[in-house]
Structure formats: structure tokens, C-alpha cells
Amino acid sequence: MLNPEIAEALNNQVQLEAQSSHAYLAMAVWAETSGYDGTATFFYRHAEEERVHMLKLIRFINERGSNAVVPALVAPSPAFTGLKQAFESVLEHETRVTQSINEVVDLCLKVKDYPTYNFMQWYVAEQLEEEGLARRILDRLALAGDASGALYHFDRDITTMEAEAEGPTA
């Protein structure tokens, strides 16, 4: 059975991962209806990825003898002024997720819950990748500026940026 503090912290993380999925879904809708099909694909894929992160936590909580809580969600912002604002929002959100994960890891060490600590290391590594990708995307957007041709190429190439971040496959 999970320590009650750990169970609460993990359920809070479930909430944050679910809200992340919801936010990415809203971003995908905005991008798709704004003519950014590549960016929409990126956001739809990330919405699903965050949902998988949430489900992984839910299964872990339940397997450890506690009860996961399916959270209520707050409607995310449905509109952005442009790609830069959308991706600034991504970085801000991913930074908040990282902070929350670090707090769970810290609590695991405090209460000596090493199995949960070990489980959370996957999330720690994942967040390093997510923040790095968001920063690289913002760097590319800074290079593009407001030039419509550059933004067109950015939108076309964003899905390959993800592949580049993941590295070569064997």
C-alpha cells in the first residue's frame, strides 16, 4: 500500500498530466483551425502522449494498493496570438510539470518509498526531453520571426524536429 502522502502526490500528478493532455488538445484545435497542420499534428500527438503518462500513473497507483482518482478538468485557453505564444505556453507548462515531478521524487526520498522513486525516474527523464524540445522549438521560431515563408517551413518541419530530438533508431 502506498504511503498516503505519496498516493496524494501521485494523484495530483495524474491531474496535471490529464490537464496537460487537455491543454495540448486545445492547442491542436487552435493550430488546425489556424492553418498550421504540422503544428496541429505535433499537438495532437503530445495530447495523446500526456494521456498515456496519466494512464501509466493511474495503473501504478492502483497496482500499489491505492486508488487512483480520475480528475475533473478545467477548460484550457482555446486561442493563441500565434505560434510563439503557443510554444511559450508549452514551455511554461512543461516547466510546471517538471517541478511537480521533482516534488514527488523528493517526497519519495523523504518517506523512503524507493519503488515509487524508481518509477518516477522515467518521468524525470521524459521531462528533460520535453523541456529541451520546447526550447529548441522556441529557438527555431525566434529565427523565423514573423516571416510567413519561414513560419510555413517551421510548420512543415516541426514533426521532423521531434524525430531529431529522439535520436536515431536501431
OpenMM code with the backbone's topology and positions (N, CA, C; nanometers):
from openmm import Vec3, app, unit

residues = "MET LEU ASN PRO GLU ILE ALA GLU ALA LEU ASN ASN GLN VAL GLN LEU GLU ALA GLN SER SER HIS ALA TYR LEU ALA MET ALA VAL TRP ALA GLU THR SER GLY TYR ASP GLY THR ALA THR PHE PHE TYR ARG HIS ALA GLU GLU GLU ARG VAL HIS MET LEU LYS LEU ILE ARG PHE ILE ASN GLU ARG GLY SER ASN ALA VAL VAL PRO ALA LEU VAL ALA PRO SER PRO ALA PHE THR GLY LEU LYS GLN ALA PHE GLU SER VAL LEU GLU HIS GLU THR ARG VAL THR GLN SER ILE ASN GLU VAL VAL ASP LEU CYS LEU LYS VAL LYS ASP TYR PRO THR TYR ASN PHE MET GLN TRP TYR VAL ALA GLU GLN LEU GLU GLU GLU GLY LEU ALA ARG ARG ILE LEU ASP ARG LEU ALA LEU ALA GLY ASP ALA SER GLY ALA LEU TYR HIS PHE ASP ARG ASP ILE THR THR MET GLU ALA GLU ALA GLU GLY PRO THR ALA".split()
positions = [
    Vec3(0.0841, -0.1182, 0.0000),
    Vec3(0.0000, 0.0000, 0.0000),
    Vec3(0.0887, 0.1248, 0.0000),
    Vec3(0.0536, 0.2184, -0.0841),
    Vec3(0.1294, 0.3434, -0.0907),
    Vec3(0.1112, 0.4254, 0.0365),
    Vec3(0.2165, 0.4936, 0.0748),
    Vec3(0.2078, 0.5933, 0.1798),
    Vec3(0.0998, 0.6936, 0.1378),
    Vec3(0.0116, 0.7359, 0.2284),
    Vec3(-0.0964, 0.8285, 0.1909),
    Vec3(-0.0467, 0.9593, 0.1275),
    Vec3(0.0659, 1.0099, 0.1742),
    Vec3(0.1216, 1.1317, 0.1136),
    Vec3(0.1655, 1.1069, -0.0311),
    Vec3(0.2252, 0.9915, -0.0531),
    Vec3(0.2691, 0.9553, -0.1882),
    Vec3(0.1474, 0.9362, -0.2784),
    Vec3(0.0454, 0.8670, -0.2288),
    Vec3(-0.0762, 0.8451, -0.3080),
    Vec3(-0.1384, 0.9794, -0.3480),
    Vec3(-0.1428, 1.0727, -0.2559),
    Vec3(-0.1983, 1.2053, -0.2863),
    Vec3(-0.1128, 1.2784, -0.3893),
    Vec3(0.0181, 1.2718, -0.3723),
    Vec3(0.1085, 1.3388, -0.4668),
    Vec3(0.0964, 1.2777, -0.6060),
    Vec3(0.0860, 1.1466, -0.6134),
    Vec3(0.0715, 1.0809, -0.7436),
    Vec3(-0.0630, 1.1146, -0.8076),
    Vec3(-0.1689, 1.1208, -0.7274),
    Vec3(-0.2989, 1.1595, -0.7821),
    Vec3(-0.2975, 1.3052, -0.8289),
    Vec3(-0.2235, 1.3884, -0.7607),
    Vec3(-0.2075, 1.5271, -0.8085),
    Vec3(-0.1344, 1.5283, -0.9427),
    Vec3(-0.0372, 1.4391, -0.9572),
    Vec3(0.0355, 1.4294, -1.0832),
    Vec3(-0.0560, 1.3761, -1.1937),
    Vec3(-0.1456, 1.2847, -1.1598),
    Vec3(-0.2456, 1.2371, -1.2559),
    Vec3(-0.3254, 1.3563, -1.3073),
    Vec3(-0.3686, 1.4421, -1.2162),
    Vec3(-0.4450, 1.5617, -1.2529),
    Vec3(-0.3648, 1.6495, -1.3488),
    Vec3(-0.2385, 1.6699, -1.3180),
    Vec3(-0.1542, 1.7560, -1.4006),
    Vec3(-0.1311, 1.6956, -1.5385),
    Vec3(-0.1101, 1.5663, -1.5459),
    Vec3(-0.0909, 1.5004, -1.6757),
    Vec3(-0.2198, 1.5059, -1.7586),
    Vec3(-0.3340, 1.4867, -1.6939),
    Vec3(-0.4621, 1.4956, -1.7639),
    Vec3(-0.4850, 1.6375, -1.8152),
    Vec3(-0.4541, 1.7358, -1.7314),
    Vec3(-0.4698, 1.8753, -1.7730),
    Vec3(-0.3738, 1.9079, -1.8875),
    Vec3(-0.2559, 1.8485, -1.8849),
    Vec3(-0.1595, 1.8670, -1.9940),
    Vec3(-0.2164, 1.8149, -2.1247),
    Vec3(-0.2737, 1.6966, -2.1207),
    Vec3(-0.3335, 1.6385, -2.2401),
    Vec3(-0.4439, 1.7287, -2.2936),
    Vec3(-0.5245, 1.7776, -2.2040),
    Vec3(-0.6350, 1.8672, -2.2396),
    Vec3(-0.5825, 1.9971, -2.3026),
    Vec3(-0.4768, 2.0523, -2.2451),
    Vec3(-0.4182, 2.1767, -2.2975),
    Vec3(-0.3605, 2.1547, -2.4369),
    Vec3(-0.2886, 2.0441, -2.4559),
    Vec3(-0.2336, 2.0143, -2.5883),
    Vec3(-0.3448, 1.9929, -2.6910),
    Vec3(-0.4544, 1.9344, -2.6479),
    Vec3(-0.5673, 1.9145, -2.7382),
    Vec3(-0.6250, 2.0495, -2.7825),
    Vec3(-0.6392, 2.1428, -2.6889),
    Vec3(-0.6868, 2.2768, -2.7240),
    Vec3(-0.5891, 2.3456, -2.8194),
    Vec3(-0.4602, 2.3273, -2.7959),
    Vec3(-0.3597, 2.3852, -2.8855),
    Vec3(-0.3697, 2.3244, -3.0249),
    Vec3(-0.3955, 2.1941, -3.0314),
    Vec3(-0.4092, 2.1267, -3.1607),
    Vec3(-0.5276, 2.1827, -3.2386),
    Vec3(-0.6371, 2.2027, -3.1699),
    Vec3(-0.7555, 2.2589, -3.2359),
    Vec3(-0.7249, 2.3988, -3.2877),
    Vec3(-0.6622, 2.4806, -3.2037),
    Vec3(-0.6257, 2.6167, -3.2476),
    Vec3(-0.5347, 2.6099, -3.3700),
    Vec3(-0.4307, 2.5275, -3.3643),
    Vec3(-0.3341, 2.5192, -3.4747),
    Vec3(-0.4030, 2.4718, -3.6024),
    Vec3(-0.4849, 2.3690, -3.5898),
    Vec3(-0.5503, 2.3133, -3.7073),
    Vec3(-0.6447, 2.4142, -3.7729),
    Vec3(-0.7170, 2.4897, -3.6923),
    Vec3(-0.8113, 2.5876, -3.7471),
    Vec3(-0.7426, 2.7182, -3.7871),
    Vec3(-0.6139, 2.7286, -3.7572),
    Vec3(-0.5356, 2.8462, -3.7974),
    Vec3(-0.4466, 2.8167, -3.9174),
    Vec3(-0.4571, 2.6973, -3.9728),
    Vec3(-0.3805, 2.6616, -4.0920),
    Vec3(-0.2439, 2.6019, -4.0655),
    Vec3(-0.2145, 2.5691, -3.9415),
    Vec3(-0.0852, 2.5102, -3.9061),
    Vec3(-0.1012, 2.3594, -3.8893),
    Vec3(-0.1108, 2.2883, -4.0000),
    Vec3(-0.1386, 2.1443, -3.9951),
    Vec3(-0.0263, 2.0639, -3.9303),
    Vec3(0.0982, 2.0989, -3.9576),
    Vec3(0.2106, 2.0276, -3.8958),
    Vec3(0.2123, 2.0483, -3.7456),
    Vec3(0.1884, 2.1712, -3.7035),
    Vec3(0.1843, 2.2017, -3.5605),
    Vec3(0.0667, 2.1315, -3.4950),
    Vec3(-0.0460, 2.1256, -3.5640),
    Vec3(-0.1629, 2.0543, -3.5104),
    Vec3(-0.1282, 1.9072, -3.4882),
    Vec3(-0.0616, 1.8463, -3.5847),
    Vec3(-0.0200, 1.7062, -3.5702),
    Vec3(0.0705, 1.6901, -3.4478),
    Vec3(0.1643, 1.7814, -3.4315),
    Vec3(0.2542, 1.7820, -3.3159),
    Vec3(0.1729, 1.7868, -3.1858),
    Vec3(0.0779, 1.8802, -3.1780),
    Vec3(-0.0005, 1.8964, -3.0564),
    Vec3(-0.0942, 1.7772, -3.0314),
    Vec3(-0.1564, 1.7233, -3.1365),
    Vec3(-0.2407, 1.6048, -3.1178),
    Vec3(-0.1577, 1.4888, -3.0634),
    Vec3(-0.0381, 1.4704, -3.1172),
    Vec3(0.0497, 1.3626, -3.0719),
    Vec3(0.0880, 1.3835, -2.9239),
    Vec3(0.1158, 1.5073, -2.8872),
    Vec3(0.1521, 1.5351, -2.7476),
    Vec3(0.0329, 1.5215, -2.6540),
    Vec3(-0.0865, 1.5526, -2.7008),
    Vec3(-0.2066, 1.5318, -2.6191),
    Vec3(-0.2200, 1.3844, -2.5840),
    Vec3(-0.1988, 1.2992, -2.6834),
    Vec3(-0.2079, 1.1549, -2.6600),
    Vec3(-0.0940, 1.1071, -2.5693),
    Vec3(0.0248, 1.1613, -2.5885),
    Vec3(0.1392, 1.1238, -2.5049),
    Vec3(0.1123, 1.1567, -2.3577),
    Vec3(0.0569, 1.2746, -2.3316),
    Vec3(0.0265, 1.3135, -2.1934),
    Vec3(-0.0823, 1.2230, -2.1345),
    Vec3(-0.1776, 1.1823, -2.2172),
    Vec3(-0.2813, 1.0895, -2.1719),
    Vec3(-0.2176, 0.9570, -2.1309),
    Vec3(-0.1223, 0.9102, -2.2086),
    Vec3(-0.0509, 0.7861, -2.1754),
    Vec3(0.0250, 0.8029, -2.0438),
    Vec3(0.0874, 0.9185, -2.0229),
    Vec3(0.1577, 0.9450, -1.8964),
    Vec3(0.0607, 0.9361, -1.7790),
    Vec3(-0.0590, 0.9928, -1.7973),
    Vec3(-0.1608, 0.9887, -1.6930),
    Vec3(-0.2010, 0.8439, -1.6632),
    Vec3(-0.2266, 0.7667, -1.7688),
    Vec3(-0.2690, 0.6282, -1.7505),
    Vec3(-0.1615, 0.5440, -1.6822),
    Vec3(-0.0371, 0.5709, -1.7141),
    Vec3(0.0743, 0.4994, -1.6513),
    Vec3(0.0742, 0.5240, -1.4999),
    Vec3(0.0500, 0.6480, -1.4616),
    Vec3(0.0416, 0.6809, -1.3188),
    Vec3(-0.0781, 0.6133, -1.2533),
    Vec3(-0.1923, 0.6172, -1.3200),
    Vec3(-0.3133, 0.5553, -1.2653),
    Vec3(-0.2900, 0.4073, -1.2389),
    Vec3(-0.2328, 0.3392, -1.3371),
    Vec3(-0.2080, 0.1949, -1.3211),
    Vec3(-0.1110, 0.1683, -1.2057),
    Vec3(-0.0081, 0.2515, -1.1940),
    Vec3(0.0896, 0.2341, -1.0865),
    Vec3(0.0236, 0.2518, -0.9501),
    Vec3(-0.0560, 0.3566, -0.9352),
    Vec3(-0.1248, 0.3826, -0.8080),
    Vec3(-0.2115, 0.2628, -0.7698),
    Vec3(-0.2896, 0.2156, -0.8653),
    Vec3(-0.3788, 0.1016, -0.8386),
    Vec3(-0.3011, -0.0256, -0.8076),
    Vec3(-0.1931, -0.0505, -0.8818),
    Vec3(-0.1119, -0.1706, -0.8596),
    Vec3(-0.0437, -0.1706, -0.7232),
    Vec3(-0.0202, -0.0526, -0.6700),
    Vec3(0.0451, -0.0419, -0.5380),
    Vec3(-0.0557, -0.0452, -0.4240),
    Vec3(-0.1833, -0.0759, -0.4537),
    Vec3(-0.2829, -0.0943, -0.3489),
    Vec3(-0.3575, 0.0309, -0.3077),
    Vec3(-0.3381, 0.1394, -0.3788),
    Vec3(-0.4135, 0.2612, -0.3512),
    Vec3(-0.5161, 0.2803, -0.4626),
    Vec3(-0.5893, 0.3890, -0.4560),
    Vec3(-0.6914, 0.4169, -0.5556),
    Vec3(-0.6592, 0.5443, -0.6315),
    Vec3(-0.6456, 0.5300, -0.7618),
    Vec3(-0.6254, 0.6474, -0.8456),
    Vec3(-0.7576, 0.7228, -0.8571),
    Vec3(-0.7463, 0.8535, -0.8707),
    Vec3(-0.8632, 0.9390, -0.8846),
    Vec3(-0.8637, 0.9966, -1.0255),
    Vec3(-0.9758, 0.9758, -1.0959),
    Vec3(-0.9910, 1.0342, -1.2292),
    Vec3(-1.0330, 1.1791, -1.2075),
    Vec3(-0.9505, 1.2737, -1.2535),
    Vec3(-0.9740, 1.4134, -1.2187),
    Vec3(-1.0744, 1.4846, -1.3094),
    Vec3(-1.1359, 1.5862, -1.2537),
    Vec3(-1.2130, 1.6806, -1.3344),
    Vec3(-1.1125, 1.7755, -1.3990),
    Vec3(-1.1460, 1.8263, -1.5164),
    Vec3(-1.0526, 1.9124, -1.5887),
    Vec3(-1.1095, 2.0523, -1.6077),
    Vec3(-1.0194, 2.1480, -1.6105),
    Vec3(-1.0539, 2.2868, -1.6367),
    Vec3(-1.0341, 2.3114, -1.7859),
    Vec3(-1.1269, 2.3842, -1.8468),
    Vec3(-1.1144, 2.4141, -1.9896),
    Vec3(-0.9911, 2.5011, -2.0137),
    Vec3(-0.9027, 2.4571, -2.1040),
    Vec3(-0.7833, 2.5359, -2.1344),
    Vec3(-0.8169, 2.6522, -2.2279),
    Vec3(-0.7235, 2.7444, -2.2398),
    Vec3(-0.7401, 2.8571, -2.3313),
    Vec3(-0.7531, 2.8048, -2.4735),
    Vec3(-0.8576, 2.8482, -2.5449),
    Vec3(-0.8787, 2.7955, -2.6801),
    Vec3(-0.8087, 2.8740, -2.7906),
    Vec3(-0.7417, 2.9836, -2.7570),
    Vec3(-0.6848, 3.0667, -2.8633),
    Vec3(-0.5476, 3.1203, -2.8242),
    Vec3(-0.4682, 3.1438, -2.9266),
    Vec3(-0.3344, 3.1986, -2.9088),
    Vec3(-0.3143, 3.3074, -3.0131),
    Vec3(-0.2236, 3.3988, -2.9865),
    Vec3(-0.1958, 3.5062, -3.0823),
    Vec3(-0.1047, 3.4602, -3.1945),
    Vec3(-0.0399, 3.3459, -3.1755),
    Vec3(0.0498, 3.2944, -3.2774),
    Vec3(0.1278, 3.1756, -3.2256),
    Vec3(0.2125, 3.1219, -3.3118),
    Vec3(0.2913, 3.0041, -3.2756),
    Vec3(0.3828, 3.0307, -3.1569),
    Vec3(0.4437, 3.1475, -3.1551),
    Vec3(0.5365, 3.1777, -3.0455),
    Vec3(0.4645, 3.1726, -2.9111),
    Vec3(0.3479, 3.2341, -2.9008),
    Vec3(0.2745, 3.2324, -2.7747),
    Vec3(0.2339, 3.0896, -2.7374),
    Vec3(0.1913, 3.0115, -2.8355),
    Vec3(0.1518, 2.8737, -2.8081),
    Vec3(0.2692, 2.7947, -2.7502),
    Vec3(0.3863, 2.8088, -2.8104),
    Vec3(0.5014, 2.7313, -2.7628),
    Vec3(0.5625, 2.7889, -2.6363),
    Vec3(0.5457, 2.9181, -2.6115),
    Vec3(0.5850, 2.9727, -2.4812),
    Vec3(0.4973, 2.9110, -2.3726),
    Vec3(0.3703, 2.8926, -2.4047),
    Vec3(0.2778, 2.8266, -2.3125),
    Vec3(0.3203, 2.6827, -2.2878),
    Vec3(0.3655, 2.6146, -2.3927),
    Vec3(0.4139, 2.4762, -2.3792),
    Vec3(0.5315, 2.4715, -2.2816),
    Vec3(0.6307, 2.5586, -2.3029),
    Vec3(0.7480, 2.5569, -2.2151),
    Vec3(0.7097, 2.5884, -2.0710),
    Vec3(0.6244, 2.6862, -2.0521),
    Vec3(0.5804, 2.7216, -1.9171),
    Vec3(0.5103, 2.6026, -1.8507),
    Vec3(0.4251, 2.5377, -1.9261),
    Vec3(0.3520, 2.4233, -1.8708),
    Vec3(0.4463, 2.3067, -1.8408),
    Vec3(0.5357, 2.2752, -1.9335),
    Vec3(0.6279, 2.1635, -1.9116),
    Vec3(0.7201, 2.1906, -1.7926),
    Vec3(0.7573, 2.3153, -1.7727),
    Vec3(0.8397, 2.3517, -1.6571),
    Vec3(0.7626, 2.3275, -1.5275),
    Vec3(0.6338, 2.3599, -1.5286),
    Vec3(0.5486, 2.3353, -1.4113),
    Vec3(0.5352, 2.1845, -1.3854),
    Vec3(0.5207, 2.1050, -1.4909),
    Vec3(0.5118, 1.9592, -1.4765),
    Vec3(0.6424, 1.9048, -1.4174),
    Vec3(0.7555, 1.9550, -1.4673),
    Vec3(0.8852, 1.9118, -1.4152),
    Vec3(0.8965, 1.9411, -1.2663),
    Vec3(0.8556, 2.0600, -1.2260),
    Vec3(0.8612, 2.0975, -1.0845),
    Vec3(0.7764, 2.0021, -1.0002),
    Vec3(0.6589, 1.9689, -1.0489),
    Vec3(0.5709, 1.8783, -0.9760),
    Vec3(0.6330, 1.7394, -0.9644),
    Vec3(0.6899, 1.6913, -1.0728),
    Vec3(0.7552, 1.5593, -1.0705),
    Vec3(0.8711, 1.5598, -0.9719),
    Vec3(0.9497, 1.6654, -0.9730),
    Vec3(1.0606, 1.6753, -0.8782),
    Vec3(1.0115, 1.6749, -0.7339),
    Vec3(0.8969, 1.7360, -0.7089),
    Vec3(0.8402, 1.7357, -0.5739),
    Vec3(0.7974, 1.5943, -0.5331),
    Vec3(0.7405, 1.5184, -0.6262),
    Vec3(0.7036, 1.3799, -0.5967),
    Vec3(0.8292, 1.2986, -0.5657),
    Vec3(0.9327, 1.3151, -0.6470),
    Vec3(1.0582, 1.2428, -0.6261),
    Vec3(1.1174, 1.2782, -0.4895),
    Vec3(1.1166, 1.4046, -0.4557),
    Vec3(1.1681, 1.4487, -0.3263),
    Vec3(1.0897, 1.3847, -0.2113),
    Vec3(0.9581, 1.3806, -0.2256),
    Vec3(0.8746, 1.3181, -0.1230),
    Vec3(0.9051, 1.1688, -0.1113),
    Vec3(0.9269, 1.1034, -0.2236),
    Vec3(0.9619, 0.9605, -0.2222),
    Vec3(1.0873, 0.9362, -0.1388),
    Vec3(1.1855, 1.0218, -0.1567),
    Vec3(1.3091, 1.0068, -0.0786),
    Vec3(1.2841, 1.0351, 0.0695),
    Vec3(1.2026, 1.1352, 0.0960),
    Vec3(1.1728, 1.1725, 0.2347),
    Vec3(1.1071, 1.0575, 0.3107),
    Vec3(1.0129, 0.9888, 0.2469),
    Vec3(0.9409, 0.8801, 0.3152),
    Vec3(1.0009, 0.7423, 0.2850),
    Vec3(1.1109, 0.7415, 0.2112),
    Vec3(1.1831, 0.6191, 0.1763),
    Vec3(1.0977, 0.5207, 0.0962),
    Vec3(1.0249, 0.5742, -0.0005),
    Vec3(0.9458, 0.4908, -0.0920),
    Vec3(1.0285, 0.4735, -0.2190),
    Vec3(1.1192, 0.3777, -0.2151),
    Vec3(1.2124, 0.3576, -0.3262),
    Vec3(1.1485, 0.2992, -0.4515),
    Vec3(1.0480, 0.2129, -0.4410),
    Vec3(0.9835, 0.1675, -0.5652),
    Vec3(0.9184, 0.2828, -0.6435),
    Vec3(0.8522, 0.3737, -0.5715),
    Vec3(0.7907, 0.4882, -0.6400),
    Vec3(0.8990, 0.5823, -0.6917),
    Vec3(1.0033, 0.6004, -0.6141),
    Vec3(1.1169, 0.6813, -0.6593),
    Vec3(1.1702, 0.6267, -0.7918),
    Vec3(1.1899, 0.4961, -0.7967),
    Vec3(1.2401, 0.4320, -0.9174),
    Vec3(1.1425, 0.4509, -1.0341),
    Vec3(1.0150, 0.4315, -1.0099),
    Vec3(0.9112, 0.4509, -1.1112),
    Vec3(0.9141, 0.5939, -1.1661),
    Vec3(0.9331, 0.6906, -1.0801),
    Vec3(0.9284, 0.8323, -1.1204),
    Vec3(1.0496, 0.8749, -1.2022),
    Vec3(1.1565, 0.7952, -1.2020),
    Vec3(1.2746, 0.8324, -1.2799),
    Vec3(1.2443, 0.8382, -1.4293),
    Vec3(1.1510, 0.7586, -1.4764),
    Vec3(1.1101, 0.7654, -1.6164),
    Vec3(1.0524, 0.9040, -1.6468),
    Vec3(0.9712, 0.9564, -1.5548),
    Vec3(0.9116, 1.0885, -1.5725),
    Vec3(1.0174, 1.1986, -1.5676),
    Vec3(1.1162, 1.1829, -1.4822),
    Vec3(1.2254, 1.2806, -1.4742),
    Vec3(1.2958, 1.2895, -1.6096),
    Vec3(1.3312, 1.1760, -1.6662),
    Vec3(1.3993, 1.1735, -1.7965),
    Vec3(1.3094, 1.2281, -1.9064),
    Vec3(1.1831, 1.1935, -1.9034),
    Vec3(1.0869, 1.2414, -2.0040),
    Vec3(1.0762, 1.3935, -2.0015),
    Vec3(1.0757, 1.4504, -1.8825),
    Vec3(1.0633, 1.5959, -1.8723),
    Vec3(1.1868, 1.6681, -1.9245),
    Vec3(1.3036, 1.6085, -1.9078),
    Vec3(1.4245, 1.6671, -1.9664),
    Vec3(1.4088, 1.6792, -2.1177),
    Vec3(1.3556, 1.5732, -2.1792),
    Vec3(1.3328, 1.5736, -2.3239),
    Vec3(1.2275, 1.6766, -2.3625),
    Vec3(1.1178, 1.6824, -2.2872),
    Vec3(1.0080, 1.7732, -2.3210),
    Vec3(1.0505, 1.9197, -2.3126),
    Vec3(1.1197, 1.9558, -2.2059),
    Vec3(1.1652, 2.0941, -2.1929),
    Vec3(1.2680, 2.1276, -2.3006),
    Vec3(1.3575, 2.0352, -2.3286),
    Vec3(1.4581, 2.0581, -2.4329),
    Vec3(1.3940, 2.0795, -2.5688),
    Vec3(1.2946, 1.9986, -2.6012),
    Vec3(1.2249, 2.0129, -2.7286),
    Vec3(1.1530, 2.1472, -2.7363),
    Vec3(1.0858, 2.1865, -2.6304),
    Vec3(1.0155, 2.3159, -2.6298),
    Vec3(1.1139, 2.4309, -2.6499),
    Vec3(1.2301, 2.4226, -2.5880),
    Vec3(1.3303, 2.5295, -2.6038),
    Vec3(1.3853, 2.5334, -2.7471),
    Vec3(1.4091, 2.4158, -2.8053),
    Vec3(1.4569, 2.4121, -2.9448),
    Vec3(1.3522, 2.4686, -3.0401),
    Vec3(1.2267, 2.4379, -3.0146),
    Vec3(1.1195, 2.4912, -3.0986),
    Vec3(1.1137, 2.6422, -3.0861),
    Vec3(1.1230, 2.6938, -2.9662),
    Vec3(1.1213, 2.8401, -2.9472),
    Vec3(1.2423, 2.9059, -3.0139),
    Vec3(1.3568, 2.8394, -3.0120),
    Vec3(1.4745, 2.8907, -3.0821),
    Vec3(1.4478, 2.8998, -3.2322),
    Vec3(1.3864, 2.7968, -3.2885),
    Vec3(1.3544, 2.7983, -3.4323),
    Vec3(1.2528, 2.9064, -3.4644),
    Vec3(1.1557, 2.9248, -3.3783),
    Vec3(1.0566, 3.0298, -3.4014),
    Vec3(1.1202, 3.1680, -3.3936),
    Vec3(1.2182, 3.1844, -3.3055),
    Vec3(1.2893, 3.3128, -3.2973),
    Vec3(1.3639, 3.3395, -3.4277),
    Vec3(1.4221, 3.2364, -3.4862),
    Vec3(1.4896, 3.2525, -3.6148),
    Vec3(1.3912, 3.2878, -3.7259),
    Vec3(1.2726, 3.2284, -3.7199),
    Vec3(1.1711, 3.2523, -3.8235),
    Vec3(1.1135, 3.3930, -3.8143),
    Vec3(1.1050, 3.4459, -3.6925),
    Vec3(1.0450, 3.5780, -3.6763),
    Vec3(0.8997, 3.5750, -3.7206),
    Vec3(0.8578, 3.6811, -3.7879),
    Vec3(0.7193, 3.6899, -3.8354),
    Vec3(0.7079, 3.6621, -3.9842),
    Vec3(0.8143, 3.6152, -4.0457),
    Vec3(0.8135, 3.5908, -4.1902),
    Vec3(0.7230, 3.4723, -4.2225),
    Vec3(0.6219, 3.4947, -4.3035),
    Vec3(0.5252, 3.3888, -4.3321),
    Vec3(0.5904, 3.2681, -4.3992),
    Vec3(0.6869, 3.2902, -4.4863),
    Vec3(0.7550, 3.1783, -4.5513),
    Vec3(0.8312, 3.0941, -4.4512),
    Vec3(0.8978, 3.1596, -4.3573),
    Vec3(0.9720, 3.0865, -4.2545),
    Vec3(0.8768, 3.0099, -4.1631),
    Vec3(0.7622, 3.0709, -4.1302),
    Vec3(0.6639, 3.0016, -4.0460),
    Vec3(0.6031, 2.8821, -4.1194),
    Vec3(0.5869, 2.8963, -4.2506),
    Vec3(0.5385, 2.7838, -4.3314),
    Vec3(0.6366, 2.6665, -4.3205),
    Vec3(0.7650, 2.6962, -4.3359),
    Vec3(0.8677, 2.5904, -4.3272),
    Vec3(0.8743, 2.5329, -4.1861),
    Vec3(0.8623, 2.6188, -4.0856),
    Vec3(0.8599, 2.5710, -3.9471),
    Vec3(0.7463, 2.4705, -3.9293),
    Vec3(0.6253, 2.5087, -3.9743),
    Vec3(0.5082, 2.4233, -3.9584),
    Vec3(0.5268, 2.2910, -4.0326),
    Vec3(0.5867, 2.2972, -4.1469),
    Vec3(0.6108, 2.1765, -4.2265),
    Vec3(0.7125, 2.0848, -4.1574),
    Vec3(0.8119, 2.1447, -4.0933),
    Vec3(0.9249, 2.0683, -4.0393),
    Vec3(0.9117, 2.0286, -3.8918),
    Vec3(0.8092, 2.0754, -3.8218),
    Vec3(0.8032, 2.0525, -3.6771),
    Vec3(0.8013, 1.9045, -3.6402),
    Vec3(0.7377, 1.8226, -3.7200),
    Vec3(0.7336, 1.6799, -3.6850),
    Vec3(0.8702, 1.6140, -3.6998),
    Vec3(0.9553, 1.6664, -3.7894),
    Vec3(1.0904, 1.6104, -3.8001),
    Vec3(1.1769, 1.6562, -3.6838),
    Vec3(1.1435, 1.7708, -3.6222),
    Vec3(1.2179, 1.8160, -3.5045),
    Vec3(1.2018, 1.7169, -3.3905),
    Vec3(1.0827, 1.6594, -3.3786),
    Vec3(1.0596, 1.5591, -3.2759),
    Vec3(1.1467, 1.4370, -3.3000),
    Vec3(1.1523, 1.3917, -3.4226),
    Vec3(1.2331, 1.2747, -3.4579),
    Vec3(1.3805, 1.3017, -3.4303),
    Vec3(1.4266, 1.4232, -3.4623),
    Vec3(1.5650, 1.4601, -3.4358),
    Vec3(1.5953, 1.4566, -3.2871),
    Vec3(1.4987, 1.5014, -3.2056),
    Vec3(1.5171, 1.5053, -3.0597),
    Vec3(1.5261, 1.3638, -3.0032),
    Vec3(1.4544, 1.2702, -3.0651),
    Vec3(1.4548, 1.1319, -3.0166),
    Vec3(1.5816, 1.0577, -3.0555),
    Vec3(1.6508, 1.1061, -3.1560),
    Vec3(1.7758, 1.0425, -3.1967),
    Vec3(1.7505, 0.9291, -3.2949),
    Vec3(1.8582, 0.8674, -3.3415),
    Vec3(1.8458, 0.7594, -3.4399),
    Vec3(1.7829, 0.6355, -3.3775),
    Vec3(1.7100, 0.5625, -3.4614),
    Vec3(1.6500, 0.4381, -3.4144),
    Vec3(1.7312, 0.3214, -3.4668),
    Vec3(1.7326, 0.2148, -3.3918),
    Vec3(1.8102, 0.0963, -3.4313),
    Vec3(1.7268, 0.0000, -3.5104),
] * unit.nanometer
topology = app.Topology()
chain = topology.addChain("A")
for resn in residues:
    res = topology.addResidue(resn, chain)
    for name in ("N", "CA", "C"):
        topology.addAtom(name, app.Element.getBySymbol(name[0]), res)
